[in-house]
Amino acid sequence: MTITEQQNQAEPHRYWFVGSTWGYNQDQTPRFIEDGIWENGYDHKYTQVVKGMKVGDRIAIKSTYTRKKDLPFTSRGNVASVMAIKAIGVITGNNKDGKQIEVDWQETYEKPREWYFFTGRNTVWKIEPGDWAEDALIDFTFNGQDQDYKRFTSHPFWKERFGDLPEEDIRFKWTGFYHAVSNALGQYHNDRKPLIDFTLQLAEKYDLSYMKDKELVDIDPFTFMGIFNRGMTDDNRQKLATEIALFLNVEESAPDSFEAIPILNNQKSCFFWGWGERDDNDIENLWELFEVAKLFADESDSTDADLFCSLYTKVAAQKGIRWNLTMGLYWIRPWIYPTLESQSQEYLSSLSIRPQFNGPKKSCSGEDYLLIRDNLLLRFAEDAFPVHSFPELSLNAWQKPTLKKIGEKLTWKSAVLSRVKDLCLAKESPDFTRVEFQQNYLDELKALFPDNNSAEFSIDSSMQKLRDEGEIEFVKSGEYSWLGFDDGEIDTDEATKEVIIEPYDISNIIEEGCFLNQATLDTFLGRLKHKKNIILQGPPGTGKTWLGKKLAYALIGQKQTAYIKAVQFHPNLSYEDFIKGWRPTGEGKLELCDGPFLEFVKLAQQNPSQKYVVVIEEINRGNPAQIFGEMLTLLEADKRTPSEALELSYRKEGDEPVYIPGNLYVIGTMNVADRSLALVDLALRRRFAFINLCPTLGKPWREWVHTKAKIEYSALDKIEAKLNKLNDEIAADSRLGVQFQVGHSYVTPAINSDIKDAMNWFTQVVETEIFPLLEEYWYDDPAKALSEKAALLKDL
């Protein structure tokens, strides 16, 4: 047996896609083919990765770029990512120097084979089989199969740009215009006088006061694009964008909609400061980053991440720049770069995603920025993730409602920060001194906190906390700078405008994989609207939690997570955790705090025109009567009025009695097969409508799984028959019953699963998921569990 054959038997192949362009676009492919090698062109990059390449691994030489025209699928003028495969082979040797490997190049292509969408711009890109996109790329590259373009254009990440959508459903049409404007701007990098003259003409014509009479002698591309991305009406933005397009000879029409585009503060609309306040190279640095960012986004082999990161970090350190920089990058390549202004950061935080702050002025470094970008691109590929592109993320961030907190406690830190902002905005400068802050606000703060006898000390202490949190920066003794001034973000009220919310209803639930019919789901939703509280109960695997959240979206009428609060009950959960109780503060004291349910009650009271839903998973795993307390009475539909309000067990002096408003709904889920759970309190049962969910196979299930996971109907018929037979056995067993049947979720693959061997997949499900459940069911009869397992696996 040869070494290669031994390697093949020892472990599955890994697949490497490697670049071959060195220096000034010098393609090394002919030399690699002739010498039977591949060589790493970097001295200090990819060395450990190259050392890890193994004999028997497959390898392909690739080149990446983008294309707008002559694509083999409908692009609607969007730019597509392309990866050209130049040669394929097998690794035959590796001397572990991190530089060179030996390769048996088995096939080369005079005209490279082009692969689209799922591409890797890194010089060394490792692919392992398992996910559908990786498997498709491997089959295309090494097995000669054609690419299924429709599979990719139907995926949420690419669907907005390339999918088969009706014209009226296409969002973010503005992206093509912004892409074209940024490309056309490049011609003025080294000859900026025409751009400056045109900018001054616009300033005069449209009365752009921030540009007029300011002795404008230079300009950067981000500031220029900011001319039509400021706080103004869409009509004025369109007029400015149209004039700019004519000047730049851009063919794309100016947008008539600017949804999902963050805009600059009218008082802070430049990415640079005036003479004497900026360094000589500040504007040139912006131009260099602008050009490199475009090349990097377009997957040019001549630009790598290190160059982008170093320029990003350099520019982020400049005066007048912080999060605005991410806004500018988003403008020039909105499908490639995220914007991280405060609205987007707040939205990302709600998804438990936060950028790292290793850069200047407590912001991102270039590495931090690319890290969150790459992490988000990975999350966009997940079907269940709330958003699937940077424009969609920005849109959701600006549509996310601002939920005011009632009775929010005034603190020294918040009071000081508010006045720092007021002072800097009044001065039109981020810089201020300790003396002038106290001259303006000391007496006011003393009046706000009359019990404090050391106001000066509290101000200094708050300043230190704001420094630690990256709100302000210490310049020198007694002098500070408000970092948020650089962000230039507009007030929420100024930005608020009517936006089109994507509707969500019963039809969406069915499209996303519910196998119940429209009439049944209409009944469920009707019970929720009438009763206000429902519990979805059923055997394991019947999709209770999944359906609960989908019904919540349908009730609200839009897929807006801000109006849904999901919690899970467990044996240790208490009234103090869920409704209201004492919690420790950072100062080592106890403070009376609202729990998640009471927070949502108050928000619903505040916004009576908006529906709110609390989804409680495993509602019978805790003690519902104890957890809800007096709220249990208030849950009743006919008690949802201020006249039925009750005082809470924990309250402060002056607290008003509480009632649950009619626009707050509760959806619980309950696993009826769990022997460890106690019977549900009768008082709770009276306040909820109980809806039974059963295993739901049949034609809708078969069609959905066939479409989403490519499993043949014949295999699905066999799987359905076996699971139905098992469920008949469970239902007929006097020790169990219908509530212990096995739900359809066990045999419903995730969306976009590419299951090549259906019977092997079903075998694994039986061995690792269904059989352990059967062992639990027949814990006193293990032979029965083994018998039913054998029946499931027979004749596969």
N, C-alpha and C positions, 0 to 999 in steps of 0.2 A: 504493500500500500504506500502511495506517495505521501509526502508531507502535506500536500494540498488536500488530498483525500482524507487524511487523518484530521486535518483542521476542519474540513467540511462536516465530518461526523461529530467533532467535539462540540461545536456551537454553531448557531445560525450565522449566516453572513451578516456583516455590516456593510453599509454602502457609503462611499465617500464621493462627494462632488467637489472638485478642486479647481481653482483658477490657474491660469497659465500666463498671465500678463505681468511683466516686470517693468520697473522703471517707467520710461516714457512710452507706455502702451506698446511695449515690445512683446509680441506673442511668442512664447517659448514652445508652443505645441509641436512644431516640426522637429525640434531638437529632442523633446521628450519621447516622441514616437520612435525616432531613429535610434536613440540610445537605450530605449527600453526602461525608462525611469520616469519618475515625477519628482520635482524638486521644490522645496519651500523657498520662496524668494525673500523671506524675512530672516533677519539674524536673531531677533529676540521675540518673535511671535510664532505661535502655533507649534513650537518645538515639542512640547509635551504631548500635544495631540498627535503630531506626526510619529512620535515614538510609540504611541499606542496603536498605530495601524498594524494589523496582523496579516500574516500570510493567508491567502484565501479570500480576504475581503475584496469586494468588487469596487471599482473606482471609475469615475468618469471625469473628463476634462470639460469644464463648462465656462460659459461667459454670460454675464447678466447685463441687461439693458431694458429700456422701456420703448414702447411703440404706440403710436396713436392711430396710424392708418394701416390699410392692407392686413387687417387681422382676420383670422378664419372664423370669427363670430361677431355678432353685433356688439359694437362698443359705444354707440351714441356719442362719439367724440371724446370718450374718456381714454386715458393713457393706461395701457396694460403692461404689467411686468412680464418680461420674457427671459427665459434661460435657454441658451443654445448649447446643445450637447455636441461636442467635437469629436470625442473618442471615448471608447469604453474598454476596460480590461480587468485583469485580476492581479492583485498584489502577490508577488513571488518572493520578495525579500525585503528585510528592514534591518539596517545595521545600527539602529537606535541612536543616530546622531541628531535626530530632530530636523534633518535637512533633506535627506534623499531616501527614496524607496525604489525598489526594483518592481517593474510592472510588465506583465505580458499584455501588450496592447492588442486586443483581439479584433477591434473594428474601429475604423476612422471614417469620418464623414466629410467629403469634399464640400458638401453643403450641409452645415450643421442642422440637426433636428431641433425644432423649436418647441419648447414647453412653456405653458403660460400659467399665470396666477400664483401658484405656490412655488416661489423661487427663493434661493438663498444667495445673498450677495457676499457673505464672508468668503475669504479665499479657501477656507477648508470648512466644509459643511457635512456633518455626519448624519445619515438617515438610517433609522432602524424600522423594520416592518412592524405593523400593528394597527396604526390608524389608517383610515381610508385614503387620505391625501398622500401619505408616505407610500402606501402600497401602490397607489396609482402611478406615482412618480417612478418607483422601482420597476413596475411593469413596462412603463413607457421607455425607460432608459435601457434596461438590461434584457427585457423580454420582447422588445419590438412592438408592443401594443400601442394603439392609437390613444390619444387623450380624449376622455369624455368631457368635452367643454361644458356641456349642459350641467353636469354634476357640480362643477365649480361655480358656474354663473347662477345656479340656484341656491348656493350657500349664502347665508345672511351677510357674510363679510363682503362678498363681491356682487350680491344681488342688486344693490342700489345702483351700481355702475353698469353692470353688464347683463343683468337678469331680464327675463322676458316679462316686463311690467307694462301695463297700460300707461299711456303718456300722463294721465292725470295722477297716477300713483308714484311717479318718479319724484323723489325729493332731492334737495341739494344740487339743483341745476346750476347754481352759481359757481360750483367748484371749477368747472372748465374755464370760465372767464378769469378767475383768480390765477389759475395755472398759466393761462396765456399771458396775462399782464406781467406776472413775475418773470416769465421767459423773455418777454420783449424788453423789460427794464434792463436786462443784462448788457445791452448795447451801450448804455450810458455809464458803465462802470469807470471807464478811463476818459470819458469826455462828458463831464457833468454839467457844463454851462447851459446847454440847451434844456436840460431837465430843470435846472434852477430857474431859468427865464420863464419856462412854461408854468412852473409852480407859482411864481410871483404873479403871473397873469391870472391864474385861477384864484389866487388870494384876493386880488383886486376885484375880479368879476363877482365872486361869491362872498366877498367881505369876510374872508378867513382871517380874523384878527390876530390869531396866533402866528401867522406867517407874514402879515403886512408890517411894513416899517420896522422889521427886525434885522435889517442888514444881512439877509440870508446870502451867504457866500458859498455854502456847500449843503448837500442833502444826502441822506442815505435812502436805500430802497424801501425800508420798512416805514419810515416816516412818510415817504411819498405814497405808499399804498394806504397809509393811515388817513390820507386826505378824504377818502370816501368810506372810512371805517371809524367814524366818530359819532357822538351823540347828536343825531339830526334825523329828520324824517326820511323815510325810504325814498320819497320822491326826489329830495335833494341829493341823496346818495346816488340814485340812479343817474341824475343829471351830471354829477361830477364824474362818475364812472364812465359815462358815455363820452365825455370830452377827453378823458384820459385814454380811452380805447382808440379814439380818432388820432390822438397825438402819437400813440405807440404803434399804430397800424395793426391793431388787434382785430381779428375778424369776428370773434365771438361777441354777441350782443351783451350789453350791460344787463345784469340781473334785474328782474322786477320783484324779486323776493330775496331777503337777506337773512333767512332763518338760520340759526345755529352759528352766526358769525359774531364773536365777541368784539366789542368796540372800545375805543379809547375814550378817556375822559377829555372833554373839550378844553379843560384847563391844563391838561398834561398830554399833548398830542404829538410830541416829538420824542424820538429815541436818542436824542443827544442834547447837550446843554450848549449855551452860547459861548462865544470867545471868552477866554479867561477863566471859564469854569469847566472846560473839557480839555482832555489831553489832545495833542496834535493828531494822534492816529485813531481817535475814537470813531470817526465816520468811516475811515478806510477799513477799520476792523469790521464794521457792520457790513460793508460791501463784500469783504472776503468771506465772512460767514454766510451771507446771502448766497454767494456763488457756490460755495462748498456744500451748503445744505441742499441746494437743488441737485447737484451732482450725486450726493449721497442718497437722496430720496429716489433719484432716477436709476439707482443701482449701477452707477458707472464704475467700471473696474479700476479707474484711475484715482478714486477717492475712497479712503478707508475711515473707519470709525474714530481712530486716534486723532486724525486731523480735524474732524468735525468736533470732537470733544474738547480739544485744546482751544479751538477758536470760540466755541460756545462759552467755556469758562472764562476766557479772556474778556469777551464782550459783556458777560453777566456781571463782571466786576466794575464796569464803567459807570460813571455817575449818570443817573437818569434811567438806568436799566435794571430790571429784575424780572418779574413775571411777564412784563410786556414783551420780552423777547420770545417767550413761548407763543404769545398771540401772533407775533409777526411770522414765526415759522409756520404756524397753522395756516395763515393766509396764503403763503406761497405754495404749500403742498398739504392741503387739508386732509387728504386720505393717508398721509404718512406721518405727520407730526401732531401731537396733542397740544392743546392750549391748556395752561395751568393757572389761569387767573382765578380769583377767589371763588367764583361761582362753580367752576369746574372742580377745584380742589374740594369744595364742600360736598359736591355730588360724589366724587370719588371716595371721600371719607365715609359717606353713607354706604358704599360698597365695600368698606374695609380695605381700601387701597389708598396708600399715602406715598407721596414722593419722599425720597431721602433729601436731606439738606446739608450736603457736604461742600456746597459751593460758596461763593462770596455772598456776604450780606444775608446769611441764613436762607439761602435759596439753593436750587439745584446746581451741581456741577454738570459739565457735559456728560460725564459718565452716569450721573444720577438721572439725567433727562432721558438718555437712551435706554436706561434700565427700565424706567416706568413705561416708556414707549413700547419696548419689546415685550414687557410683561402684559401690557394691555392688548397687544396684537395676539398674544397667545390666548388671552381670555375671550377676545372677539370670536375666536374659532369655536368656542363652546356654545352649543345651541341654547343652553339655559341661561347664558349671561344676558343681563338686561339690555345691553347695547352691543353693536357689532361693527362700529366704525367710529373714528374720531368725530366726524360731523354729527353722528347720532348721539355721541357722548355729550358734545357741546350743546346740542339741542335739548337733551334731557336735563342738563345742568341748568339751563336758562328757563326751562319750563317747570322745574321742580319748585313747588310752592314754598314760599317762605312761611314757616310755621312759627308764629310768635309764641313766646313763652309767657304765660300769665304769671304775674307776681314775681318776675325774675329778680333775684336779690341784687341790690346795688353794692358793688365792692369798690374799694379804693383803686384797685388795678383798672377796672373798667371805666371808672370816673376819670382817672388820670389819662388813660389812652384816648378817651373821647375828646378831652381838652387838648391833648397833643395834636390830634388831627385838626381840630378847629384852629389852633394857633398856626400850624404849618400851611393850611389852605388859605388862611387870611394873609399870611406873609408871602404866599406863592413860592415857598422854599421848604425843603425838608429839614433845614437846620434851625435849631433853636437852642437857647441856653437855659440853664437851671434858674438863673435870676429872672429872665423875662417870663418864664412859665409861672414862677411864684408871684411876680408882680401882677400877672393877669388873672390868676385863678386861686391863689392861696385863700383869700377871704371867702370866695365862693365855695371852696371845698370844706372850709371850716364850718360854714353854714349847713352844708349837706351832712356833715358828720359831727354834730355838736358835742357828742360824748368823747370825742378824740382830743386829747390834750397835747398831742405831739404831731400836728399836721405836717410839719416840715419833714419829720422823720418818715411818716407814712408815704409822702410823695417820693422821697428818695428810695424807699423800700420798693414801692410800686415800679419806679423806673428800673430798678435792678431786675425785677421779675420780667418786665417787658423786654429788657436786654436779653435775658436768658431765653425768652420765647421767640426772639427774632423779630419783634415789633419795632424796636428802636435800636440804634447803634451808638456806642460811646465813641466820641471823636477825640476829645481831650478833656482835661479837667473842667467840669461845669458845662461842657458842650455836647450836644446830642444830635442825632439825625433820625428822623422818622422814615423807616425803610418802606413803609407802605406808600409814601408819596411817589416813589418810582414806579409803583404798579399802575398808576393812572387809571384805576378802574372807576366806572361810573356808579352812581347810586342806583340801588335796585329800582326805586320808583321811576328814575329817569329812563331806565332800560326797559321797564315793563311795557309790553305792547300785546295786542291780541295775537295769539299763536294758534296754529292748527294742531290740535291734539289727535293723535292716531286713535280712532275709536276701537273698542274691544267689546265683543258680544258673544252670544252662544256659538255662532258660526266659527269664531276664532278658537273656541275650546275644542270643537270637533276637528278643525284643521290641525291642531297641535297634538292630536293623538288620543282624544276621548272616544270610546267606542259605544257610548250611549247615544240615542237619537235626540233630535231637536226637541221633540215633545217632552221627553223625560227631563232633559236639562231645563226646559222652560218651567216645568213643575217644581224642580229644585229651587230655581231662582225665585219663583213665585212664593214658595214657602218662606224663603229667607226675607223677602220684602215684607210679607205679612206678619210673620212671627218675630222677626228681628234677630232671633237666635236659632241656629240649627246645629245639629251634630251629625256628621257623616260617620256611620259605623259600618264595620264589615270585617271580613277575614283579612289576614295579612296579604299584601300584594294587590289590593283592589284600587290603589291610587287615591286614597282618602286625602292625604295632605296635598297632593298635586291638584286634585279637583277642587279642594277647598280654596286654594289661592286663585285658581282660574275663575271660580264663581265670584270671588271677591272682585277681581278685575271686571268681570261682566256686570256686576252690580254697580260699580263705580262708573263704568262706561269707557274706561281707558286703562291702559297698562301703566299705571302710575304707582310706583312702590311707596311714594311718600304718604299715601293715604291708607296703607296697610301696616299693621303691627303684628308680627309673628312671634309667638312665645311658645314654650313647651312646658307643660306641667310635669313635675316629678315629685317623689315622696317628701323631699326636703323643702319644697317651695311653700312659702307662708304668705299670709295676708300682708305682712310688712314688706315682702319682696314685690308683691303684685299690685297692691293698692296704695298703701302709704305706711312709712315706718321710719325709725331712726337709723341714720347711717353715719359712719365716721367721716370727718373732713380732714383736709391736709394739715390742719392746725391741731389735730389730736382731740377735737371736740365731736359731739354728736349733733347732727342736724336733721330735722324732720323733712323728709323728701317724698315727693310723689313717686309712685311706682309706674310702670309702663301703662297699665290700664287707666289709671287716673289721669295721666298725661294726655292720653287719647280722648278721654271723656272731656277734658277742658278744651282741647283743640276742636272737637266736634261742636261743643257749645259756642265756640268762637266763630265758626264758619258753618252756619246752619244750612247753607245751600249746597254744601259738599258732603258726600257720603264717606264715612270712615269704617274700616273693618278691622277687627281684632281676630286673628286666626290662632286658635289654641290647639296645638298638637298634643295628642295623648291626654285629653282632658281628664280621663279617669285614672291617670297615674298619680295624681296628687289627691288631695282632699278638697274637692271643689267648694263645698259648703264653708270650710274653714278659710280657704284662700280668698273667696269672694266676700265673705263676711256680710255686712249689711247691703252690699252691692247686689247680692243674690235677689233680694226683693225688688231692687230697682231695675233689674233686667227685664221684668215683665213689660210687654208691649204697652199695656194700658197704664203703666206707672211712669212713663217717660215724659214727665212734665215737671216744671219747678214746684208745683203745688204738692208733689209727692216727695220732695227732697228730704234727705235724712242727714243727720250729723254723723261724721265719721268717728271711728274709735280713736284715732289719733288726729288731733287738730290743734291749731294755734288759736290764740285769742283773736277774735275778729273773723275767723274763717266762716264762710257761709255754708249752710247745708248743701249737700251735693245731690244732683239728679243726673241720670243718664239720658242724653238727648235722643230724639227719634232718628237722627241721622248717623248713629253709631250702631253697628251690627257686629254680631259675634258668630264665628264659625268654629266649631270644635270638631276634632276627629277622635275616634275611639276604636281601638282594636278589640273586638269582642272575643278573640280567641286566646287572650292572655289570662292564664289561670291565676296569676299573681295579683290581679286587680280586684278590688272590692266592688260590690254592687254600687251603682250610681245612686246618690241621694235622691229620694222621691221629689223633694222640693226642686232640685235641679231639673229633673225630668219634666216637671210641669212647665218650666220656663223655656224649654227647647223643643223644637220639632226634630224628631229622629228620622234620618234617612238611611235606609239600608243599601249598601253597595255590595254587589255580588261579582264573582269572576265573570268577565264579559269577553268571550271569544266570538267566533262567528265571522261573518263576511267582512264587517268593518275592520275587525282586527287583522284578518288575513290580508286585506288590501293595503292597509297602512304599513304592516311589517314588510310586505313584498316591495312596496314603493320605497320605503325608507332604508331597509337593510338588504334589499336585493335577494331575499330568500324565496326560492321557488314555491309555487302554490302546493305542489305535491308534498314537499317537506312540511309545510304549514298544516296541511290536512292531517298528516300523521301526528304532529305535535299536539294539535287540538284534540284529536281523538284520544290520545294517551292521557292528556290532562283531564279531559271530561270523565274518562273512566276512573281515574284516581279520585276525582271529586265526588263521583257517585259512591265510591267505596267509603269515603270520609263521611258523607251525608247519611249513609245507611248505618254507620257504626253508632250504637247507642251511647258509647263513651264520648263521642265527639258531636257530630251534627253539621248542618250547613255552615254554621259560623266558623268552622275550622277548615273550610275548603281553601285551596291554594289559588291565589289571585292571578290574573292575567299579566301583572307586571313582571312576574318571574320570567315569562317567555316573550317579553316585549323589549327588544334591544333599544339602546339609545339611538336618537336620530343620527343619521349619517354613519351608523355602524356598517362596515362592509364585511359581511360574514360569508366567507368563501365556502366553508364546509358547515352546513346548517346542522347536520346530525352530530358533528363533533362539538359544536357550540351547545346544543341541547344537552348532550352528555355531560358537559362541564357544569351546566346549570343544575342538572339533577344531582350530580355528585357533591357540589359545594354549596348549594342553596336549598333545594327542595328536600333532599334526603336528610340533612340535619334537622329540618322542620318536622319531618315524619318521625324521626327518632324522638323528638320532644313529644309529639302527639301520642305515639305508642311506646312511651317510656317503660310501660309495664309489659309490653309485648314486642320485644326487638325483632322477633322473627317476622311479625307482620310488616314492620317498617322495611326490612330487607326484601320481603316478597313484593311490596309495592314498588320499591326501587327497581327491582329486577324487571317488573312488568313495564316500567317506563323505558328501560333501556333495551328491551327485547326487540330484535329485528330492526335495529337502526341501520 
